[in-house]
Amino acid sequence: MYGSLKWRPPKRRGMPLSVVIASFGAVLLALPAGASAQLAFARTPEQFELSFLAVSYGEGTTSVRFEPTERLPRASGEAKIERKGGVTQIEIELDEMKPAWSFGGDFNTYLLWAISPEGHMDNLGEFILKGNRSKLDVSTPMDTFGLIVTAEPHFMVENPSAFAVLSSLEPGQTPRPTEGVTVEIISVHPTYRYERATLAEEPEAGDEVRSALRQAHVAVQLAERAGAGQRAAEAFREAEISLLMAEGAAETRSQTHEDVELMARRTVRLAAAAERLAGGNAPRQPTVR
């Protein structure tokens, strides 16, 4: 299925995040004949735009609310941002969230990004859902940026995906200098697979959501799809062995849940490194418009 697709969130107070798909739209991929389930996957775009509001945070504390996109229309968030001693501390709480793996395909988790007006993108950390809520305390050296929450395959990605679910708005009670920014991002290779573009009708989780082993599976698959098996064979083999060990520990219950998670996260790091060696996930500087 080819053709352009434009997708924007409802307009609210502040400058909403928008994602414009500027390549081939969704490409459907069917599993081979005889597969146990005939699923159809779409592909994320090879090129897209993120429009957001960059805020200059001076000394002191600022409260910022977040606006959802149509990917996760009932989600909400609020952050306390404090600039002190050349570092910006961010305490953020999310609510009405749903598991990222509900998008299907390659998606497994949510990440927080700080993006500067010049297009510098900082992966600040991963959200672990407890039911439909999550908290994250992180920091960044940047003082002027917008905050975006995206769904991602794993915690080690170096560029945000087109699946943005929340973006920060203009501060309410503490006026700060702001700047509307649009960055054009060329997606990493390979692009990501997904089954649904919105979680509006999907259920929330009733308990803590841990996806480390799922992330490990997908990280190895992404490295393979990027050609790491041929162009970074030794590094890719190490990631495969690490995945087998994590899977074995989970199946036999020979390790604690915490140890299995550590093994899975190590696998993600190894797979991401192999993909990078193969040229598949090197960070690409976005174009600021």
Stockholm file with secondary structure:
# STOCKHOLM 1.0

chainA/1-289         MYGSLKWRPPKRRGMPLSVVIASFGAVLLALPAGASAQLAFARTPEQFELSFLAVSYGEGTTSVRFEPTERLPRASGEAKIERKGGVTQIEIELDEMKPAWSFGGDFNTYLLWAISPEGHMDNLGEFILKGNRSKLDVSTPMDTFGLIVTAEPHFMVENPSAFAVLSSLEPGQTPRPTEGVTVEIISVHPTYRYERATLAEEPEAGDEVRSALRQAHVAVQLAERAGAGQRAAEAFREAEISLLMAEGAAETRSQTHEDVELMARRTVRLAAAAERLAGGNAPRQPTVR
#=GR chainA/1-289 SS CCSCEEECCCCCSSCCCEEEECSSCCCCEECCTTCSSCCEEEECCSEEEEEEEEEECCBEEEEEEEEECTTSTTCEEEEEEEEETTEEEEEEEEESCCCGGGGCTTCCEEEEEEECTTCCEEEEEEECCBTTBEEEEEEESCSEEEEEEEEESSTTCSSCCSCEEEEECCCSSSCCCEEEEEEEEECCSSCCEESCSCCTTSCCCSSBCCCHHHHHHHHHHHHHHTTHHHHSHHHHHHHHHHHHHHHHHHHHTCSCHHHHHHHHHHHHHHHHHHHHHTTSSCCCCCEEC
#=GC SS_cons         CCSCEEECCCCCSSCCCEEEECSSCCCCEECCTTCSSCCEEEECCSEEEEEEEEEECCBEEEEEEEEECTTSTTCEEEEEEEEETTEEEEEEEEESCCCGGGGCTTCCEEEEEEECTTCCEEEEEEECCBTTBEEEEEEESCSEEEEEEEEESSTTCSSCCSCEEEEECCCSSSCCCEEEEEEEEECCSSCCEESCSCCTTSCCCSSBCCCHHHHHHHHHHHHHHTTHHHHSHHHHHHHHHHHHHHHHHHHHTCSCHHHHHHHHHHHHHHHHHHHHHTTSSCCCCCEEC
//
